[in-house]
Amino acid sequence: MPMDSDTTYPKCLEYMYSLRRFGIILGLDTIEKILNALGNPQNSFLSIHVTGTNGKGSIASTLASILRASGKKVGLYTSPHLVRFNERIRVGDEAISDEDVIRSHEAVKQVVAGKREPTFFEYTTAMAFYYFALQGVEWAVIETGMGGRLDATNVITPAVSVISNVSLEHQMYLGKTLPLIAYEKGGIIKKKVPAVTGVKQPSAISVLDKIALEKQSSLYRMGTDFRVRRNRDGSFTYSGIKTSWSNMKTGLLGDYQAENAAISLAACEVLNFGMLRLTLDVIRAGLAQTRWPGRLEIVLNHPLVVLDGAHNLMAARNLAAHLRKNMKEKKVTLVIGILDDKPYTEMLRALLPTAHRVILTQAKIDRALQPEILFNEAKKIHPRIEIVKTVGEAFRHALRTAGRDNAVCVAGSLYVVGEVKEEIEKNPSLLNRINS
């Protein structure tokens, strides 16, 4: 499709971001109409669908890495982005180019019609599917935006559905109990399509079991159908559905990543039952090559600087466990900002005791909590609290004052992490200058 010469990348982003005024509207009618007008590009490739409260990005990136290692042309659709919109839509190792953002945007804009305009996520999902088809992608790994049953991505019929775990989140949209949230996430299970899950709570598992039974789908559960055991050397042993693999290593940091990796390996086993033949060598290579920015990402060693979104309570607890285990010899400066729809009091209680001092800050997004609100709770937990209003200056202040042999951890929101990464990308010499 020829591009409009008057359309620029910034104008595309301006238009797409303007759709955020519609907020979050769950439902499939609008996305189905858009995709139908585009010729249903989502039917041109095979797919894996991933949802869950935590870990779905790590699992999606792991599966994409393994499929790439097998020689397949692979698309990966995730959200949110950290620095640039293009991060959301990837083919192979490359994010979509600015030119292809324009091309995909124009294709979707020309067919948008109906009783209401699409939301930002519906629009970008259509762009991703259009681009994957345009690029001749063989396999796409698709991460849900929110929930699953009524999420815009739930128009695909995948080869396997993956539900990482379930905890209380987005309760205004998904429900206020684990069974209700499990029902929404279990909505990605399709008729006679196998599913893999790491969900453990009995109340949530019973919901998923019922959905799988109704859909005549095999549901493979961690702890029942497959297991994982971490080893002291950082590797893990996967005891699978039909096979066992020892000395497995993921490229992602954090003890909890062994569980995410096990869920990914179970999905690989399921794929091997049918249309793929992923060898152990390919799986090992893809697992080891997995990268997922902004999740226990080390960007500097002196001081040790770690970026981790830790954007909800479960993620905050996982990060706290990592800091206690791996940074107990260092004085940790915690730079933290949290969004207003998160359980910030519980998150602060999890993370603050791991830090030597705390810098409260605020991301630019309108949903970010003011540091003063965080301070009222933080001062009850920790004696050394500072407020630095902007993320960039909070990060610079932390680096200047941390000391070479100590650590800085940026956490609480992927938007906070994204602003730090943007700060570093705009000024690559920042780390060297502060570290000199």
N, C-alpha and C positions, 0 to 999 in steps of 0.2 A: 504493500500500500504506500503510495507516494506521500512524503511528508509535506505539510504546509510550511512554506519557507518563512512565514511570520511566527511560527511557533518556536519557542525557545525552551530549554530545560527549566530555567527559573519560572517561566509562565506555566509550564506543566505542573510543577510542584505547587505553585500558588493556587492553581485550580483544584488540585487534589486535596490540598490541606484545607481549602475552603469547605470541602464536604464534611469536615469534622463538626461543623455546626449542627449537623443532623444527629450527632452523638452515636450511640450504639443501638442499632435496631436489629434484633435477631429474627431470622426468617430466610426462606430460600426462594421466594417468588421472584424477587428483583434480580438476584444473581442468575437464576435460571433463564429469565428472559434475555438478559444481556448475553449470556453464553450461547443461547440458541441463535441469537442474531449474528453472533460471531462464527457460527458453524460448529458449536460445541467442541472447542479445541481441547477440552479436558479429556475427550475420548480418544485423542490421538497418541496418548502415551500410557504406559503402565504406571501404577503409583502405590505408595505407602502412605497411610494417613496416621498422624501422630497427635494425640491430645494428652492432657494431664495437668495437674496443678504445678508440679515442678519436674524438671528434667526433660521436658519434651523437646527443647531446643538441642540439648546434648544428644539425645537419642536420634533426633532427625539428622543432625550433622554427622553422627557416627554411621548411620545407615547410608547416607549419601557418600561418605568417604569409602565405605566398603564396596558399594556399587561402582564407584569410580575405579577402585583398584581392580575390579573384575573386567574393566574395559568398556563399561557402558557409558553412554552419554547421559548425564544425570542433571536434572533440575532440582533446586532446593528453594522452597518458599517458606520464610520464617518472618516473625515479627516480635518486637519492634526492631527498628534499626538503632544502631548506636550513634553513628555520625552522619551517614548519608543514606537517603532513601534506597539507593541502588543495592545496598546490602541485603535487602529483603528477597531479592530475586536473583538467583545465581544459576549459571550453567557451568558444569565442571568446577574449576577453581575460581572462576571469574564472576564478579558481580555484573549485572546488566549495565551496558554503557549508557551514557547520557542520550546518545542518538536513539538507542533502542527504547529508552524510557519514553522519548517523544513519539516514536513510531507506535508503541503499544498504547500509549495514552490516547493518541488520535484515533486508533482503531476502536477503542472502547467508547470514546466520546461520541463517535459518529452513530453508534447504535443505542446509546442510552436513551431509554424512553419508558414511559409507564406512569402510574399514578403518583409515584414519588421518585425523587432523585436517589441514586445509590449513596450509601455511606462511603466513607473513605476506604474502609476495609473491603467492602464489596467491590468497589472500583479497582483497587489494587490487586485483588484476587483475580478478577477478570483479566487484568493486564498480565499477571504472571502466567496464567494458563495460555493466553494468546501468544506470549513470547516463547513459552516452552514448545508450543506447537510449531511456531515459526522457525525455531532452532532445530527442530527434528529430535527433540529429547526422547530417549527411549524409556527412561524411568524418571519419575519425579517423587521427591519426598516432600509431603505437604504437612505443615504444622498448622493446627487450628489457631484461630485468634482468641476465641473465648468459648468455653463449653465444648460443644460438638454437634448436638442434635440439630440446632438451628444456626450453626456457624456457616458463614458463606462458603467455606471450603468443603462443606458436606454434600457437594454435588458429584463427587467422584465415587467410583466404585473401585476401591483399592484391591491389591493382591493380599494385603494383610492390614489389619487395623491395630494400632498400638495405643494403649492407655497406660501412661507411666504410673500415676498415683492420683489420689484424691485427698484433698483437705479443703477446709472452708475458705472460699474465695469468691469474689464477685457475687456476693449473696443477693444483691439487688436484682441480678439477672438470672442467676442459676439456682437460687433456692437457699434456704437457711440451714439445711441439714445435709449430712453426708449422703444419705440415700437420694435426696433430690439432685445434688450435684453429680453423683454417680450416674443417675438416670440421664442427665444432660450429656455427660461425657460418653456414656455408653451408646449414645445416639449415633456414633460413627460406625458402630458394628453393622455390617450389611448382611443381607441374606446369603447364607452359605459361604461367607468370607471369614476365614479364621482370624482370631484376635489374640493378642498377647497383652498381659497386664502385670504390673507390679503392685497393684492395689492389694492391701492386706486387711483392712478393717472389715469385720464380718458383715456389718450393715451395708457397706458399699459393695462387697463381693456378692452378696445375695441378689442385689439389684442387677449387677452385670451378668450373673449366672442366668437370671430370668430372661434378660434381653437376648443373651446368646441362645438360650433354648428356643425362644420364640422365633429367632432368625435362623435356626438350624445351623448355627455357627459354632465351631470348636473354639473354646476359650482356654488358653494356656496361661496358667497362673504361676508367678514366682512363689517359691516356697512349697508348691504342690507338684507342678509339672517340670519345673527347672529351679536350680539353686545356684548360689554363688558363694565362694569362700575366699576372703582376702588373705593373701600371704604376707609374711613379714617384709619381703623384698619389694613390695609395691605391686606385685603381680596378683592375679587371682585365678582361681580354678572355677570353670563353668561346668556344672553338672546339668546336662540339658535334657530335652524331651526324649531324644533317642541316642545322644552321643555325649561325650565329656571331653572338654578341652582344657589342658593345664597350661600354666605359665603364660596366661594371656595378659596383655598390657595395653592400657588405653593412653592416648596422648593427653587426656584431660586430668587435671589435678583434683584431689579431694577423694577421701575414702568412699564417699557416697557415689562417686562415679562408677564404682564397680557394679553397683545395682543397675545403674542406667545402661552400662555396657552389657550386662547379662540380659536385660530386656531386649537390647538390640540384637544380641546373638540368638535369642529365642526367635525373634522375627526372621533372622537369616535361616535358621533351621526350618521354619515354616515355609519360607520361599523355596528352600531346597527340596521340600516334599513335592513341589509342583513344577514351576516353570523355570527355575534357575538351578545352576550348579555352582555354588560359591564354595571354592576349596578352602581348606584351613589356612593355607598360605595367603590367599587373597584376604580372608577375614582378619588374619593377624596383621597384615600390612595396612588394611583400611582402618582397623582399630587404632593402631599405633600412630597413624597419620592424622587422626581426628584433631581438629582445632575448633574452639568455640570462643570467640573474643568476649571479654567482659565477664567471664566466669572463671574466677581464680586465675586471672591472667597476670603474669609477672611482666612488668614493663621496665624494671630497674632493679639492680642488685644491691647498690650501696647509696642510700638506704634501700632496703627491700621494699618495692612498691607493688602492691597487689590490688587489682581491680576486680570487684565481684558485685554483680547486680544485687544479690540478696534482697529481692524485692517483695518478699512476703515472709510470713513467720517461719515456715518450714525451711526456706532458703537461709534465713537469718540464723536459725539454729545449726544448720549444716556448716555455715561459715564460722560460727562461734566454735564449733567442735574442731574445725581445721586450725583455727588460730590457737586454741588451747594446746593442741597436740604439736603443732609445727613451729610456733613462734613464742613458746614460753620463755626462751632465753632473750627475747628482744622486747624493748619498750615499743609498744604499738601505738601509733597515732591513728585514730579512727576518724576519717572524714565521712560524715553521714548526712544524707537528706532522704526524706521519705514522702511518698504521695499521700493525699488525704483520704484515699479509700483503703488504706492498709492499717493493720492493727499495730500502730506505731508504739504504743506503750509496751506491748509484749515483745516487739522487735528490739526496742531499746534495752529491755531487761535481758534479752538473750545476748546482745552484742557488747554492750558497754562494759560489763565486768572483764572482758578479754583485753581491754585497752588500758594503756598508761595514761592517755589523755584523749579528749574527744573534741572534735571541731564540728559544730552543727552548721549546715548550709542549706541552700534552697535552689533546686533546679529551675530553669526558666519556664517550664510547662506550667499552665495555670492550675493544675491539680496538685502542685507541690505545697507541702505544709510549710508555714512560716517557721523559721528556726526558733522564734520565741515560744511557739506552742510546744515544740520538742523540748526546749529548755526547761519548761515547767515540770516535765516528767524526768528528764535526764538528770537534773540536779538532785533528785531523790535517790539516784542510783550511783552517781559518780561524782567525786569531788573536784575534778579538773575538767571543766566544760568551757569552751569558747564558742562564740558565734562569729562566723565570717559569711557575710550575706551571699556572695556569689561563689559558684562552684570553682571557677578558675582561680580566683584569689585564695579560696580556702585550700586548694591543692598546692598552690605556690607557697603559701604560708606553712603548710605541713612539711613540704620538702625542705624549706629553708631552716626549719627548727627541729627536725627529727633526729639528726645525727647519723653519720654514715653507717654505723653498726646497728641501727635500729630499723623500724619498719613503719610504713604508711599503708593503711588499708582504706580504700574508697569503697563505700557500700551504701545499701539502703534503697537504691533505685537504679534501674538501667539508664534512666535519663541523667542521673548524676554521673554515672560511669561514662556515658556517651559524651557529656560535656568535658570531662577530663581528657578523654581520647581526642576530642576535637582540639582541645587546648594544646595537646602534644603534637598533633598533626600540623597545626598551624605554625607551630614554633618547635621544630624538631630538636633544636639546640637547647631547649629548656632544661631537659634532664641533665645534659652535660654541663651546662652553665651552673646550675644549682648544685651539681654534684662535684664541681671542681674546687 
